[in-house]
Amino acid sequence: MNPILVGPLTVAGISTVLALIIAVLDKLLNNYGEVEISINGGEKKLQVKGGSPLLGTLAAEDIFVPSACGGRGTCGACKCKIVSDVGPHLPTEMPFMSQKEIESNIHLACQVKVRKSLDIELPRELFSIKKYKSHVEKIRDLTHDIKEVLFSLDDGEIEFVSGQYVQLVVPPYGEIKESVQRAYSMSSAPSDSKHVELLIRLVPGGIATTYVHKFLKEGEAIELVGPFGEFRVHDTPAAMICVAGGSGMAPFKSIFHSLHETGAFPEKDIWYFFGARTSKDMFYLDDLRELQAKWPRFHLVAALSEPSPEEHWQGDTGLITDVLDRYLQTKVQKNDKGWEGYLCGSPGMINACVNVMKKNGITEDKIYYDKFA
C-alpha cells in the first residue's frame, strides 16, 4: 500500500470504530426513559421512549417527516425546528444548513437523538401523511437495471399531486436486520388513486434497490408512506423545459399523462429531454412518441450519449446537457411567456442542467427539482 495513504486510512478506520463503540455504549448505558415531544406549541404532545433519533421516534407515532435517504443523513430533507436546546449542530448536519437555518435552530430530524423532552415545530400538512398497506400487483423490467413496480393499495386511496414521492418501506432481509425506507417518485397518475407505480433502478449495494430487484415478488405485502414533496407543475403560462435520465422518468410520466388527461395549464408548451447511454437504457419511447403525436404542445427530445453503430440510432446524440444547450439556443421558441426548468435525476445531472439553464436565461428561482441522494 502507498505509505501516503496509510495515515489517512488508519485515522478513518479508528474514527469509524470509535463511532460504533460510542453508539453501542450510549445504547447500553443510557436509559433515557419516557420523555415528551411537544409539537407546535402543544398542538400535539407525544409520550415516547427516549434514546432514538427524532425522525424514527416521530414515525413510530405515525408522524412522517420526509426523508429521501431513509434517515442516513445524506439528503437533508428531514429539516424541522427544535425550540428546545439540543446543543450545537452536528458536522453531519452542516452541509445541508444555511446560516439562517442554523440561527433559527433548524436541525435534521435523523441526526437529533431524543434524550430529553423536546419542543419542536413541524408543518401541519405532515399530520395528514399516511402509511399505506399495499401488495405488489405487477413487476415489469423496463431496462436491464430499471423495474416498473405497480402497488395496489389495500386500505383506502391516496391523494397526491403529480411530481410527489412516497417512501417505500423495505422489510429486513439477509444481513439487513432492520426495516428501512427509501424515497421514489410516483410515476402513476393521481386519477388512479388505488394504485402507486414506481420506477426503481438497481443501485449496486443499495439496500432498497437490491431488495426490489432480487427479492420482491408479485403478491407481496409492502408498506408505503406519503405523499411527500413540493415538485409539481407551477401555475404559470411559461414553457416547461423538462430534463431526466434513467428512473428520473418517473415524475414526468405522471405529470405528462395527467396534464394530457385533464387539459390543465393549456397555455404551457412542454419540452421533454430524456437522456440515456445506449438503446438498452432507453424506455417508454413508443408511449412518449404516441403522446407527442396526439398532443401538439408536447415535444420529445430523446438522446443517447454513447450509441454504437449497430444500434442505428436516429435521434439526437451527446450528453443530455449538451443536447439541452443546443436546443435552447436554436430550437425551443422564445416568447414573452418565458421558460421554467423541471429536473429529476442524480445530483450531478441536476447541477449540470441548472448551469445550462441559467446560461440560457432561466433564473434559478424558476428551476424546480427534488434532488435525491
N, C-alpha and C positions, 0 to 999 in steps of 0.2 A: 504494500500500500504506500502511496505517496506520503512521505513524512509530513508534508504541509497540511494534509487532511486529517492526520491523527488527532491533533489537538482539538479542532472544532467538533469532530465526530465523537470524541471522548466526552467533551463537555455536554453535547446534545444528549448522549446516552445517559450520563449521570443525571441531567436535568429531568429526563423522562422518568427514570427510576424514582427519583425523589418525589416527583409529582404524584406518581402512583402510590408511593408509601404514604404521603400526606393524605391523599384521598381515602386510602384504606383506614388509616389511623383515625381520621376525622369521623368516619362512619362507625368504627368500632367503639371509640372512646367518648364521643359526644352524643349524648341523648338530649335532644332539644325539646322533647315533649310536645304538648299541644300548644299551638300558637294561633293568633287571629290575623287574618288578612282582611283589612277594611278597604273596600273599593269605592272610589268616587265619593269620598266624604261620608261613608257609611251606607251608601245606597245598597250595597251588598256586603255582608260580613260572613266570612268563611272560618270555621274552626278546622284546622288542619294539623297534621303531624309535621313537625319541623325536621330539617335536615336535607331536603331535596331542592333542586333548582326550582325557581319560581314558575318557569314555563310548564314543567311537568306537574307541579303541585296544582296549578290552575286547571290544567287539562283533566286531572283526576276529579275535579269538581265541575266538569263539563263547561269550562270557560276556556275557549280555544284561541290563543294568541297566534297569529300567523307565524310560521317558521318554515321557510322553503328548504332548509337544510336538516330539519328534524331535530334541532337543538344542539348541533355540533359547533355553533358559534362561527359559522363561515358565511352566512347570508346577510346578517344584520337586520332581519325582518321583524324580530320579536321585541321591538322597542316599546317601553312603557315608562311612565313617570313614577319614580319612587319618592313619595313625600317624606317617608321616614329616612333617617340617616343610616345608610348601609355602607358607609366608608367610600373611599375613592374608587374611581373607575378602574377596572382590571385592564391589563395590557391587551387582553383578548377583545375588549370592547372598543378600544380607542380607534382602530381603523375605520369603524362604522359611525363615529360620532363627530358632529360638527361642534365648534366651540359653543354655539348657542345651546345645543342639546346637552353638552356637559354642564353648562351653567344652570340649565333647567332641571338637572338631576334625572335625565333620561338614561335608562340602562337597558341592556339586553336581558330579557327575562330568563334566557337559558344560562346566563352567567351569574345571576344573583341567587345565592343559596338562602333559603328561608331558615334563618337561625333564631329569629325572634318575631314578635308581632310586627306587621308592616301595614303602612298606609300607602296605597297605590292609586293611580288613575289610569283608566282604560276607556277607549271609545265605546259608547253604548251599543254600537252595532255588533260588537263582538259577542254580546249576550245572546244574539239570535243564531249564531253559528252552531251547527249541529253535527253529531256523529251519526252517520247513516249505516245501517246494516244492509249489505248487498250480497249478491252472488255473481260470479263470472258467467255471463251468458255466452260470450264468444271471444275467441282469441284468433287473430289473423296476422300472419307475417306480411309486413309491407316491404321490408328490405331484409338483408342478411342480419341487420342488427336493430331493427325497429319493429315492435309489435303494436298492433291496434287491439286494445282490450276494451270490451263493452261490458259494463257492470249494470245489472238490473237491481233497482232499489227495492228492498223488501218491506220497508216501513215508511211509507209516505213518499212525498215528491220533493224535489229540490228546485228552488228558485234561484237563478243566477243570471248574471249579465255575461254575454259573450266576451271572452278575454280573461275571465276569472279562473282560479285554480282550486283544486282540492288537495288535501293531504291523504295519501294512501297509507293505511296502517298495515305494515308488514309484520306478520307474526314471527316468533322465534323459529329458527331452523338451523340445522347443522351446529356450527360453533357459535351462532348468533343466539345468545341466551335471553335477550330482552326484545320486546316489540319496538319497532322504530317507525317513524313517519317521514315521508318524503313528499315534496310538492310536485304536482303535474298539472299543467293547463288542461282544461276540458276542451275536447275537440267536437263534442256533440253540440247541437243547437238547443237553446233554452226551451224551445217549444216541446221538446221531448223530455218532460220533467221526471219521467220514471226511469230514465237511463243516464249514465255518465260514461262517456267514451274518453279514453286516454291513449296517447301515443307515447310509448316508453322505449327509449333507446338503451341498449346494453352499454353500460359503463364498466370497463374492467375493474373488478374489485368492489363495485358498488353494491351495497347491501340490498337495497330495494330492487335495483335493476337485475341483479343476479337472481333474486327470488322469482321475479316476474318471468324472466327468460328461461329459467331452468327448472322451476318447481311449480309455478302457478298452473292450475288446471281449470278447465271449464266446469262449472257447477260448484266451485269452491266458494265458501263464505268469506267475505272480505269487508272490512270497515273502511269508510271514507269520512273525512272531516272537512267541512267547508260550508259555503264557498268563501274564498279569500281573494284579495287583490283589487287593485284600482285600475288595472289595464282594461281599457274599453274604448269604444268609438266616441269621439267628442262631438258635441252638437254644434258644428260649425259647417260652413259650405266649403272649407278648404279641402283640396285633393288629398287623399290618403296615399302616402308613399310607404308601402309595407315591405319589410325585408325579413326573411327567415332562412334557416338551414336546418336540415335533419328534422328532429322531433319538434323544433320550433314552429313547424307547420300547424301544430295543434290549435292554438287560439285563433289563428287566421281561418282555419277550416270552419270553426264555429261562427266567427264574425261574418265571413263572406256568405255562407249559406243562410244565416239569419237575416242579413241585410237584403238578400235577394228574395227571401221568403216573405218578409214583412214590408218591403219597399221603404224602409226607414232611411232617413238622410238622403233624399233623392237628388240633392244638388252635388253630392260628393262624387268626384271621379276617383277611381281606385286603381292603383298600380301595385302589382304584387311581384316582387323579386324573390325567387326561390333558388338557392344555390346548393349544389352537391358536387362531389368529386368526380364520380363516374355515373354511368347509366344505372348501375346496380344500386346506387344510393338515392336514386330519384323515384318518387312515388306520387300517386294521385294525379298524374299528368292528364290522363284521359278525362277524369272528373273535372279538373280545372279548365281544360280546353272546352269541354261541353258547356261549362258555366260561362266561359268567355263568349261562346258562340251565341248564346241566348240572352246575354246581359251586356249591352253596348258600353256601359260605363266601367266595366271590369277589364283590365289589361294584364295579362300574364307574361312575365319575363322569366323563363327558366334557363339556368346557365350551369354548365359543367366546367369545373376548374382543371380537370385532368382527363379529358376524354381520349380514348385510344382510337386509332384509325378504324379498327374493327367495329367500333360502335356505330359508325356512320351518323353521328350526332348532327342534327340540322339546326339546332338552336344556338344561343349565344354561348361563348366560351370565355373563361377567365374567372378570377376571383369575383365573388358577387359584389364586393365593394367597388371593384373597377368597373364592372358592368353597370352598377348603380350610378357611379360618377358619370359614365359616358351617356347614359340615358337622360340624366337630369340636365346635362349640358346640351343635348341635341334632340331628344325625342319627347320628353314629357312637357306638355304645353304649359307655359307660364301665363297666368291671368291674374286678375285682381282678387280672386278668391284665395290665393296663396296655397302653400303646401303644409302638411303635417307629417311627421315621421312616426311610424309604428314598427317596433322591432321585437323579435323574440329569438333568442339563441344564447350562445355562450357569452360570458362577459367580454372575452376578446373580440368576438364578432360584433357585439353591440358597440363597444368602444370605437372600433374602426368605422362602423356605419355612422355613428354620431359625428365623427370627424368629417366624413364625406358630406353628410347633410348640412353641417354648419358651413362647410366650404361653399356649398351651393345655395346658401341663403336661408336655410331653415334654422331658426333660432332654437337654442337648447330647451326653452320652455314650451316648444311645440313638438318635442320629440318624446314619445311615450314608450315605456317598456317595463317588464318585470325581469330583472336580471337574476336568474337562478344560479347559485354557486354549485 
